[in-house]
Amino acid sequence: MLRRDADRPQADLVGLAESIGCVGMRCTTPSELDAAIRRSGTVQDWPVLLDVVLP
């Protein structure tokens, strides 16, 4: 099991995705995840990265 270390900075995966021309979205709640999945289905011609943070 992976654990998040509170003392370590987390990688900005959304920023990284956007810096290489992809669409990036971060989700921290189930409702945000549902919305991001719906939104990702509307993106055409671009890769989509979903950064899902689990509790």
mmCIF file of the N, C-alpha and C atoms, coordinates in Angstrom:
data_MODEL
# 
_entry.id   MODEL 
# 
loop_
_atom_site.group_PDB 
_atom_site.id 
_atom_site.type_symbol 
_atom_site.label_atom_id 
_atom_site.label_alt_id 
_atom_site.label_comp_id 
_atom_site.label_asym_id 
_atom_site.label_entity_id 
_atom_site.label_seq_id 
_atom_site.pdbx_PDB_ins_code 
_atom_site.Cartn_x 
_atom_site.Cartn_y 
_atom_site.Cartn_z 
_atom_site.occupancy 
_atom_site.B_iso_or_equiv 
_atom_site.pdbx_formal_charge 
_atom_site.auth_seq_id 
_atom_site.auth_comp_id 
_atom_site.auth_asym_id 
_atom_site.auth_atom_id 
_atom_site.pdbx_PDB_model_num 
ATOM 1   N N  . MET A 1 1  ? 0.848   -1.174 0.000   1.00 0.00 ? 1  MET A N  1 
ATOM 2   C CA . MET A 1 1  ? 0.000   0.000  0.000   1.00 0.00 ? 1  MET A CA 1 
ATOM 3   C C  . MET A 1 1  ? 0.897   1.242  0.000   1.00 0.00 ? 1  MET A C  1 
ATOM 4   N N  . LEU A 1 2  ? 0.565   2.191  -0.840  1.00 0.00 ? 2  LEU A N  1 
ATOM 5   C CA . LEU A 1 2  ? 1.291   3.453  -0.890  1.00 0.00 ? 2  LEU A CA 1 
ATOM 6   C C  . LEU A 1 2  ? 0.661   4.443  0.073   1.00 0.00 ? 2  LEU A C  1 
ATOM 7   N N  . ARG A 1 3  ? 1.482   5.176  0.746   1.00 0.00 ? 3  ARG A N  1 
ATOM 8   C CA . ARG A 1 3  ? 0.973   6.204  1.654   1.00 0.00 ? 3  ARG A CA 1 
ATOM 9   C C  . ARG A 1 3  ? 1.537   7.552  1.257   1.00 0.00 ? 3  ARG A C  1 
ATOM 10  N N  . ARG A 1 4  ? 0.756   8.547  1.440   1.00 0.00 ? 4  ARG A N  1 
ATOM 11  C CA . ARG A 1 4  ? 1.197   9.905  1.140   1.00 0.00 ? 4  ARG A CA 1 
ATOM 12  C C  . ARG A 1 4  ? 1.996   10.429 2.323   1.00 0.00 ? 4  ARG A C  1 
ATOM 13  N N  . ASP A 1 5  ? 3.160   10.945 2.036   1.00 0.00 ? 5  ASP A N  1 
ATOM 14  C CA . ASP A 1 5  ? 3.996   11.538 3.065   1.00 0.00 ? 5  ASP A CA 1 
ATOM 15  C C  . ASP A 1 5  ? 3.686   13.023 3.124   1.00 0.00 ? 5  ASP A C  1 
ATOM 16  N N  . ALA A 1 6  ? 3.156   13.482 4.254   1.00 0.00 ? 6  ALA A N  1 
ATOM 17  C CA . ALA A 1 6  ? 2.726   14.885 4.381   1.00 0.00 ? 6  ALA A CA 1 
ATOM 18  C C  . ALA A 1 6  ? 3.893   15.854 4.241   1.00 0.00 ? 6  ALA A C  1 
ATOM 19  N N  . ASP A 1 7  ? 5.115   15.394 4.488   1.00 0.00 ? 7  ASP A N  1 
ATOM 20  C CA . ASP A 1 7  ? 6.268   16.278 4.408   1.00 0.00 ? 7  ASP A CA 1 
ATOM 21  C C  . ASP A 1 7  ? 6.817   16.418 2.993   1.00 0.00 ? 7  ASP A C  1 
ATOM 22  N N  . ARG A 1 8  ? 6.368   15.576 2.080   1.00 0.00 ? 8  ARG A N  1 
ATOM 23  C CA . ARG A 1 8  ? 6.856   15.636 0.699   1.00 0.00 ? 8  ARG A CA 1 
ATOM 24  C C  . ARG A 1 8  ? 5.893   16.417 -0.182  1.00 0.00 ? 8  ARG A C  1 
ATOM 25  N N  . PRO A 1 9  ? 6.438   17.255 -1.034  1.00 0.00 ? 9  PRO A N  1 
ATOM 26  C CA . PRO A 1 9  ? 5.540   17.931 -1.990  1.00 0.00 ? 9  PRO A CA 1 
ATOM 27  C C  . PRO A 1 9  ? 5.005   16.918 -3.006  1.00 0.00 ? 9  PRO A C  1 
ATOM 28  N N  . GLN A 1 10 ? 3.779   17.101 -3.399  1.00 0.00 ? 10 GLN A N  1 
ATOM 29  C CA . GLN A 1 10 ? 3.163   16.230 -4.390  1.00 0.00 ? 10 GLN A CA 1 
ATOM 30  C C  . GLN A 1 10 ? 3.464   16.759 -5.784  1.00 0.00 ? 10 GLN A C  1 
ATOM 31  N N  . ALA A 1 11 ? 3.637   15.855 -6.718  1.00 0.00 ? 11 ALA A N  1 
ATOM 32  C CA . ALA A 1 11 ? 3.911   16.247 -8.100  1.00 0.00 ? 11 ALA A CA 1 
ATOM 33  C C  . ALA A 1 11 ? 2.700   16.952 -8.693  1.00 0.00 ? 11 ALA A C  1 
ATOM 34  N N  . ASP A 1 12 ? 2.940   17.975 -9.475  1.00 0.00 ? 12 ASP A N  1 
ATOM 35  C CA . ASP A 1 12 ? 1.867   18.696 -10.166 1.00 0.00 ? 12 ASP A CA 1 
ATOM 36  C C  . ASP A 1 12 ? 1.625   18.003 -11.501 1.00 0.00 ? 12 ASP A C  1 
ATOM 37  N N  . LEU A 1 13 ? 0.885   16.910 -11.469 1.00 0.00 ? 13 LEU A N  1 
ATOM 38  C CA . LEU A 1 13 ? 0.646   16.131 -12.682 1.00 0.00 ? 13 LEU A CA 1 
ATOM 39  C C  . LEU A 1 13 ? -0.234  16.876 -13.672 1.00 0.00 ? 13 LEU A C  1 
ATOM 40  N N  . VAL A 1 14 ? -1.155  17.695 -13.179 1.00 0.00 ? 14 VAL A N  1 
ATOM 41  C CA . VAL A 1 14 ? -1.999  18.483 -14.075 1.00 0.00 ? 14 VAL A CA 1 
ATOM 42  C C  . VAL A 1 14 ? -1.136  19.486 -14.830 1.00 0.00 ? 14 VAL A C  1 
ATOM 43  N N  . GLY A 1 15 ? -0.257  20.173 -14.121 1.00 0.00 ? 15 GLY A N  1 
ATOM 44  C CA . GLY A 1 15 ? 0.644   21.126 -14.764 1.00 0.00 ? 15 GLY A CA 1 
ATOM 45  C C  . GLY A 1 15 ? 1.569   20.452 -15.755 1.00 0.00 ? 15 GLY A C  1 
ATOM 46  N N  . LEU A 1 16 ? 2.079   19.283 -15.398 1.00 0.00 ? 16 LEU A N  1 
ATOM 47  C CA . LEU A 1 16 ? 2.942   18.532 -16.297 1.00 0.00 ? 16 LEU A CA 1 
ATOM 48  C C  . LEU A 1 16 ? 2.190   18.146 -17.566 1.00 0.00 ? 16 LEU A C  1 
ATOM 49  N N  . ALA A 1 17 ? 0.977   17.626 -17.402 1.00 0.00 ? 17 ALA A N  1 
ATOM 50  C CA . ALA A 1 17 ? 0.170   17.236 -18.565 1.00 0.00 ? 17 ALA A CA 1 
ATOM 51  C C  . ALA A 1 17 ? -0.072  18.436 -19.478 1.00 0.00 ? 17 ALA A C  1 
ATOM 52  N N  . GLU A 1 18 ? -0.447  19.562 -18.878 1.00 0.00 ? 18 GLU A N  1 
ATOM 53  C CA . GLU A 1 18 ? -0.732  20.745 -19.688 1.00 0.00 ? 18 GLU A CA 1 
ATOM 54  C C  . GLU A 1 18 ? 0.524   21.297 -20.356 1.00 0.00 ? 18 GLU A C  1 
ATOM 55  N N  . SER A 1 19 ? 1.676   21.123 -19.710 1.00 0.00 ? 19 SER A N  1 
ATOM 56  C CA . SER A 1 19 ? 2.920   21.643 -20.293 1.00 0.00 ? 19 SER A CA 1 
ATOM 57  C C  . SER A 1 19 ? 3.346   20.871 -21.545 1.00 0.00 ? 19 SER A C  1 
ATOM 58  N N  . ILE A 1 20 ? 2.833   19.669 -21.712 1.00 0.00 ? 20 ILE A N  1 
ATOM 59  C CA . ILE A 1 20 ? 3.163   18.889 -22.916 1.00 0.00 ? 20 ILE A CA 1 
ATOM 60  C C  . ILE A 1 20 ? 1.970   18.778 -23.865 1.00 0.00 ? 20 ILE A C  1 
ATOM 61  N N  . GLY A 1 21 ? 0.979   19.660 -23.667 1.00 0.00 ? 21 GLY A N  1 
ATOM 62  C CA . GLY A 1 21 ? -0.124  19.740 -24.609 1.00 0.00 ? 21 GLY A CA 1 
ATOM 63  C C  . GLY A 1 21 ? -1.289  18.819 -24.348 1.00 0.00 ? 21 GLY A C  1 
ATOM 64  N N  . CYS A 1 22 ? -1.364  18.246 -23.158 1.00 0.00 ? 22 CYS A N  1 
ATOM 65  C CA . CYS A 1 22 ? -2.487  17.372 -22.803 1.00 0.00 ? 22 CYS A CA 1 
ATOM 66  C C  . CYS A 1 22 ? -3.487  18.151 -21.949 1.00 0.00 ? 22 CYS A C  1 
ATOM 67  N N  . VAL A 1 23 ? -4.612  17.542 -21.683 1.00 0.00 ? 23 VAL A N  1 
ATOM 68  C CA . VAL A 1 23 ? -5.595  18.105 -20.766 1.00 0.00 ? 23 VAL A CA 1 
ATOM 69  C C  . VAL A 1 23 ? -5.388  17.405 -19.429 1.00 0.00 ? 23 VAL A C  1 
ATOM 70  N N  . GLY A 1 24 ? -5.236  18.166 -18.362 1.00 0.00 ? 24 GLY A N  1 
ATOM 71  C CA . GLY A 1 24 ? -5.047  17.603 -17.032 1.00 0.00 ? 24 GLY A CA 1 
ATOM 72  C C  . GLY A 1 24 ? -6.152  18.022 -16.097 1.00 0.00 ? 24 GLY A C  1 
ATOM 73  N N  . MET A 1 25 ? -6.624  17.070 -15.280 1.00 0.00 ? 25 MET A N  1 
ATOM 74  C CA . MET A 1 25 ? -7.668  17.346 -14.289 1.00 0.00 ? 25 MET A CA 1 
ATOM 75  C C  . MET A 1 25 ? -7.332  16.610 -13.004 1.00 0.00 ? 25 MET A C  1 
ATOM 76  N N  . ARG A 1 26 ? -7.498  17.278 -11.875 1.00 0.00 ? 26 ARG A N  1 
ATOM 77  C CA . ARG A 1 26 ? -7.243  16.667 -10.566 1.00 0.00 ? 26 ARG A CA 1 
ATOM 78  C C  . ARG A 1 26 ? -8.568  16.483 -9.846  1.00 0.00 ? 26 ARG A C  1 
ATOM 79  N N  . CYS A 1 27 ? -8.756  15.318 -9.249  1.00 0.00 ? 27 CYS A N  1 
ATOM 80  C CA . CYS A 1 27 ? -9.999  14.983 -8.556  1.00 0.00 ? 27 CYS A CA 1 
ATOM 81  C C  . CYS A 1 27 ? -9.677  14.548 -7.134  1.00 0.00 ? 27 CYS A C  1 
ATOM 82  N N  . THR A 1 28 ? -10.371 15.129 -6.166  1.00 0.00 ? 28 THR A N  1 
ATOM 83  C CA . THR A 1 28 ? -10.150 14.749 -4.769  1.00 0.00 ? 28 THR A CA 1 
ATOM 84  C C  . THR A 1 28 ? -11.415 14.242 -4.091  1.00 0.00 ? 28 THR A C  1 
ATOM 85  N N  . THR A 1 29 ? -12.543 14.303 -4.790  1.00 0.00 ? 29 THR A N  1 
ATOM 86  C CA . THR A 1 29 ? -13.808 13.798 -4.241  1.00 0.00 ? 29 THR A CA 1 
ATOM 87  C C  . THR A 1 29 ? -14.518 12.975 -5.313  1.00 0.00 ? 29 THR A C  1 
ATOM 88  N N  . PRO A 1 30 ? -15.423 12.093 -4.897  1.00 0.00 ? 30 PRO A N  1 
ATOM 89  C CA . PRO A 1 30 ? -16.163 11.312 -5.893  1.00 0.00 ? 30 PRO A CA 1 
ATOM 90  C C  . PRO A 1 30 ? -16.941 12.173 -6.883  1.00 0.00 ? 30 PRO A C  1 
ATOM 91  N N  . SER A 1 31 ? -17.511 13.287 -6.431  1.00 0.00 ? 31 SER A N  1 
ATOM 92  C CA . SER A 1 31 ? -18.268 14.129 -7.356  1.00 0.00 ? 31 SER A CA 1 
ATOM 93  C C  . SER A 1 31 ? -17.347 14.809 -8.370  1.00 0.00 ? 31 SER A C  1 
ATOM 94  N N  . GLU A 1 32 ? -16.147 15.204 -7.926  1.00 0.00 ? 32 GLU A N  1 
ATOM 95  C CA . GLU A 1 32 ? -15.182 15.771 -8.874  1.00 0.00 ? 32 GLU A CA 1 
ATOM 96  C C  . GLU A 1 32 ? -14.756 14.731 -9.899  1.00 0.00 ? 32 GLU A C  1 
ATOM 97  N N  . LEU A 1 33 ? -14.590 13.478 -9.456  1.00 0.00 ? 33 LEU A N  1 
ATOM 98  C CA . LEU A 1 33 ? -14.202 12.416 -10.372 1.00 0.00 ? 33 LEU A CA 1 
ATOM 99  C C  . LEU A 1 33 ? -15.292 12.179 -11.411 1.00 0.00 ? 33 LEU A C  1 
ATOM 100 N N  . ASP A 1 34 ? -16.545 12.126 -10.975 1.00 0.00 ? 34 ASP A N  1 
ATOM 101 C CA . ASP A 1 34 ? -17.656 11.954 -11.918 1.00 0.00 ? 34 ASP A CA 1 
ATOM 102 C C  . ASP A 1 34 ? -17.662 13.064 -12.964 1.00 0.00 ? 34 ASP A C  1 
ATOM 103 N N  . ALA A 1 35 ? -17.490 14.307 -12.509 1.00 0.00 ? 35 ALA A N  1 
ATOM 104 C CA . ALA A 1 35 ? -17.493 15.443 -13.436 1.00 0.00 ? 35 ALA A CA 1 
ATOM 105 C C  . ALA A 1 35 ? -16.300 15.374 -14.392 1.00 0.00 ? 35 ALA A C  1 
ATOM 106 N N  . ALA A 1 36 ? -15.136 14.991 -13.881 1.00 0.00 ? 36 ALA A N  1 
ATOM 107 C CA . ALA A 1 36 ? -13.942 14.909 -14.733 1.00 0.00 ? 36 ALA A CA 1 
ATOM 108 C C  . ALA A 1 36 ? -14.083 13.806 -15.778 1.00 0.00 ? 36 ALA A C  1 
ATOM 109 N N  . ILE A 1 37 ? -14.666 12.698 -15.399 1.00 0.00 ? 37 ILE A N  1 
ATOM 110 C CA . ILE A 1 37 ? -14.880 11.616 -16.371 1.00 0.00 ? 37 ILE A CA 1 
ATOM 111 C C  . ILE A 1 37 ? -15.826 12.081 -17.468 1.00 0.00 ? 37 ILE A C  1 
ATOM 112 N N  . ARG A 1 38 ? -16.908 12.766 -17.082 1.00 0.00 ? 38 ARG A N  1 
ATOM 113 C CA . ARG A 1 38 ? -17.841 13.296 -18.093 1.00 0.00 ? 38 ARG A CA 1 
ATOM 114 C C  . ARG A 1 38 ? -17.132 14.300 -18.997 1.00 0.00 ? 38 ARG A C  1 
ATOM 115 N N  . ARG A 1 39 ? -16.356 15.203 -18.398 1.00 0.00 ? 39 ARG A N  1 
ATOM 116 C CA . ARG A 1 39 ? -15.649 16.212 -19.185 1.00 0.00 ? 39 ARG A CA 1 
ATOM 117 C C  . ARG A 1 39 ? -14.623 15.572 -20.105 1.00 0.00 ? 39 ARG A C  1 
ATOM 118 N N  . SER A 1 40 ? -13.901 14.557 -19.612 1.00 0.00 ? 40 SER A N  1 
ATOM 119 C CA . SER A 1 40 ? -12.877 13.921 -20.437 1.00 0.00 ? 40 SER A CA 1 
ATOM 120 C C  . SER A 1 40 ? -13.476 13.254 -21.671 1.00 0.00 ? 40 SER A C  1 
ATOM 121 N N  . GLY A 1 41 ? -14.734 12.840 -21.569 1.00 0.00 ? 41 GLY A N  1 
ATOM 122 C CA . GLY A 1 41 ? -15.405 12.245 -22.719 1.00 0.00 ? 41 GLY A CA 1 
ATOM 123 C C  . GLY A 1 41 ? -15.714 13.243 -23.815 1.00 0.00 ? 41 GLY A C  1 
ATOM 124 N N  . THR A 1 42 ? -15.657 14.526 -23.507 1.00 0.00 ? 42 THR A N  1 
ATOM 125 C CA . THR A 1 42 ? -15.943 15.559 -24.506 1.00 0.00 ? 42 THR A CA 1 
ATOM 126 C C  . THR A 1 42 ? -14.675 16.078 -25.184 1.00 0.00 ? 42 THR A C  1 
ATOM 127 N N  . VAL A 1 43 ? -13.522 15.707 -24.641 1.00 0.00 ? 43 VAL A N  1 
ATOM 128 C CA . VAL A 1 43 ? -12.246 16.169 -25.204 1.00 0.00 ? 43 VAL A CA 1 
ATOM 129 C C  . VAL A 1 43 ? -11.922 15.330 -26.441 1.00 0.00 ? 43 VAL A C  1 
ATOM 130 N N  . GLN A 1 44 ? -11.661 16.008 -27.528 1.00 0.00 ? 44 GLN A N  1 
ATOM 131 C CA . GLN A 1 44 ? -11.310 15.319 -28.768 1.00 0.00 ? 44 GLN A CA 1 
ATOM 132 C C  . GLN A 1 44 ? -9.920  15.751 -29.215 1.00 0.00 ? 44 GLN A C  1 
ATOM 133 N N  . ASP A 1 45 ? -9.180  14.809 -29.739 1.00 0.00 ? 45 ASP A N  1 
ATOM 134 C CA . ASP A 1 45 ? -7.868  15.076 -30.334 1.00 0.00 ? 45 ASP A CA 1 
ATOM 135 C C  . ASP A 1 45 ? -6.774  15.429 -29.331 1.00 0.00 ? 45 ASP A C  1 
ATOM 136 N N  . TRP A 1 46 ? -6.995  15.250 -28.049 1.00 0.00 ? 46 TRP A N  1 
ATOM 137 C CA . TRP A 1 46 ? -5.976  15.518 -27.045 1.00 0.00 ? 46 TRP A CA 1 
ATOM 138 C C  . TRP A 1 46 ? -5.994  14.413 -26.003 1.00 0.00 ? 46 TRP A C  1 
ATOM 139 N N  . PRO A 1 47 ? -4.840  13.981 -25.536 1.00 0.00 ? 47 PRO A N  1 
ATOM 140 C CA . PRO A 1 47 ? -4.802  13.037 -24.417 1.00 0.00 ? 47 PRO A CA 1 
ATOM 141 C C  . PRO A 1 47 ? -5.299  13.717 -23.144 1.00 0.00 ? 47 PRO A C  1 
ATOM 142 N N  . VAL A 1 48 ? -5.910  12.940 -22.258 1.00 0.00 ? 48 VAL A N  1 
ATOM 143 C CA . VAL A 1 48 ? -6.414  13.460 -20.993 1.00 0.00 ? 48 VAL A CA 1 
ATOM 144 C C  . VAL A 1 48 ? -5.763  12.687 -19.850 1.00 0.00 ? 48 VAL A C  1 
ATOM 145 N N  . LEU A 1 49 ? -5.265  13.428 -18.852 1.00 0.00 ? 49 LEU A N  1 
ATOM 146 C CA . LEU A 1 49 ? -4.715  12.812 -17.660 1.00 0.00 ? 49 LEU A CA 1 
ATOM 147 C C  . LEU A 1 49 ? -5.593  13.177 -16.489 1.00 0.00 ? 49 LEU A C  1 
ATOM 148 N N  . LEU A 1 50 ? -6.092  12.173 -15.775 1.00 0.00 ? 50 LEU A N  1 
ATOM 149 C CA . LEU A 1 50 ? -6.866  12.408 -14.554 1.00 0.00 ? 50 LEU A CA 1 
ATOM 150 C C  . LEU A 1 50 ? -5.973  12.073 -13.365 1.00 0.00 ? 50 LEU A C  1 
ATOM 151 N N  . ASP A 1 51 ? -5.695  13.060 -12.535 1.00 0.00 ? 51 ASP A N  1 
ATOM 152 C CA . ASP A 1 51 ? -4.930  12.869 -11.297 1.00 0.00 ? 51 ASP A CA 1 
ATOM 153 C C  . ASP A 1 51 ? -5.949  12.667 -10.191 1.00 0.00 ? 51 ASP A C  1 
ATOM 154 N N  . VAL A 1 52 ? -6.144  11.413 -9.778  1.00 0.00 ? 52 VAL A N  1 
ATOM 155 C CA . VAL A 1 52 ? -7.162  11.071 -8.783  1.00 0.00 ? 52 VAL A CA 1 
ATOM 156 C C  . VAL A 1 52 ? -6.461  10.844 -7.461  1.00 0.00 ? 52 VAL A C  1 
ATOM 157 N N  . VAL A 1 53 ? -6.778  11.675 -6.475  1.00 0.00 ? 53 VAL A N  1 
ATOM 158 C CA . VAL A 1 53 ? -6.191  11.588 -5.156  1.00 0.00 ? 53 VAL A CA 1 
ATOM 159 C C  . VAL A 1 53 ? -7.161  10.809 -4.257  1.00 0.00 ? 53 VAL A C  1 
ATOM 160 N N  . LEU A 1 54 ? -6.697  9.662  -3.799  1.00 0.00 ? 54 LEU A N  1 
ATOM 161 C CA . LEU A 1 54 ? -7.543  8.819  -2.945  1.00 0.00 ? 54 LEU A CA 1 
ATOM 162 C C  . LEU A 1 54 ? -7.355  9.176  -1.487  1.00 0.00 ? 54 LEU A C  1 
ATOM 163 N N  . PRO A 1 55 ? -8.419  9.087  -0.705  1.00 0.00 ? 55 PRO A N  1 
ATOM 164 C CA . PRO A 1 55 ? -8.296  9.421  0.732   1.00 0.00 ? 55 PRO A CA 1 
ATOM 165 C C  . PRO A 1 55 ? -7.447  8.405  1.472   1.00 0.00 ? 55 PRO A C  1 
# 
